[in-house]
């Protein structure tokens, strides 16, 4: 089982957003913790909520069960709110804070393994740090078992030198946890019930209490303010980038590359500096991304190149090229080997294989076929002030520069639209369409206009 403590308001965040919903690398902190428990395949996950309960429930949905801590009376009191749900369960229970997004699956697996091997009633996740000030110290006996946790204010001079600290994550024998919780009191300066008192109670009963030391102390970061949030963000980003590189992705400059937690990237993809990959983005193999590219909730198949562009909820087929300075908005769907050039915007439009929209064009609410050429400055005029209308351009058509396609309109297969035309009627397959005023040249009229304007300007000066 897993118990996630997520009831605190987080006043030090100084934010309208409930603390555990602050994102780290694109995912709320409590989302990271619950995802870790899911990967651990715990049988039940109970999230203890208080302030902002409805927002937490709205985010997590049915991924967890919930217990309400109406008054925040300490960590022991928080765990006790799960009694009706979990007290009768057999097995191990992990207690973890919802503001510790960096604790990994591997760490929890290691803690549970040690817990079982040593026959412990409780195992504390600990960290060895250079600056332990402010943290509860882990005191061990000669056998290596934990005898107590001593808070900073209660430390002797010798205990103050101990560098092993309590991280606030625990593994318990579930039955022994709830039995000990019933004995916890609030006889302390804060009048609160602390989970650390469970450790003292178990020790007093002769139970074994162990400590599992983190390999990377950065995992112990608990986020209580914006400084810690930035620290957690940096540590998480380093971990994410490292994992991608170990899986065969080339990141030219990891320090200037931002990849969120749920992004997937195929091997042999190269990512240049200034690239941001967000949300549920999936990148295929052999892609080239960046520099200065922002891709959110999009799918790129193998061999796609994106330079200095923005993609949001878009799809790009195998071998397509995008940018520089292109904008693919939600609903943009490119076939294979499509070319989207500079200052092109695509919105809610499907483009067939090998179609080219090379520069300075807008394609919105459209279905464009295979092997279509859309010239410079061409636009689909999709909005009449009241409704969005669809433009259809069939396979092998040619749309010249500065063409306006006034939707709804269909350009037939292999049709040719002459540059500068404004198209308001359907074009049949194989036809050529021209829709522009015939040019008229007025001899000498430019000189007459200049003389007229000069005379007017001279008159105004008098």
Number of C-alpha atoms within 10 A of each C-alpha: 21 24 27 27 23 29 28 25 20 19 12 11 18 13 13 10 13 20 28 28 19 20 16 25 23 20 17 20 27 27 23 24 23 23 16 19 23 17 11 16 12 14 12 16 21 22 29 27 26 20 19 19 19 12 14 24 16 10 13 16 12 9 16 17 16 21 24 17 23 14 12 17 16 18 20 21 21 29 25 21 18 20 14 9 13 21 15 11 13 12 12 22 24 23 21 24 26 27 27 24 30 22 24 18 16 12 17 21 12 15 24 22 13 17 24 15 8 13 15 20 23 29 27 27 25 26 24 20 15 10 12 18 16 11 19 26 27 24 17 16 9 7 7 11 18 21 20 21 21 19 18 15 11 12 15 10 8 7 16 19 13 19 18 22 27 23 25 19 19 26 29 24 20 20 17 18 23 20 14 17 21 12 10 20 14 15 9 9 6 9 11 17 23 20 22 20 20 23 28 18 18 21 18 12 10 9 16 19 25 28 27 20 19 20 11 12 16 16 19 23 18 21 24 19 15 14 11 14 21 13 16 25 19 16 17 21 21 16 14 19 22 14 12 19 18 10 13 15 21 18 20 14 13 20 13 14 22 21 25 22 21 17 19 17 23 19 18 18 23 20 23 20 18 19 25 21 27 23 20 18 23 20 25 20 19 20 25 21 27 22 19 20 24 21 27 21 18 25 21 25 21 22 22 24 23 29 22 19 24 23 25 21 20 25 23 28 22 22 20 25 23 27 23 22 20 25 25 28 21 18 18 25 23 28 21 21 20 27 23 28 24 21 19 25 23 26 20 18 22 21 27 21 22 20 25 21 28 21 23 20 25 21 26 24 23 25 18 26 22 20 20 25 23 27 22 22 20 25 23 23 25 21 15 10 6 6 7 14 17 20 24 21 27 21 21 21 26 23 27 19 21 19 26 22 27 21 22 19 21 23 28 22 20 19 22 22 26 20 21 18 20 20 23 15 15 18 19 15 17 14 14 16 20 14 16 13 8 5 6 6 6 7 8 8 10 10 9 11 11 11 12 11 11 12 11 11 11 9 9 8 6 5
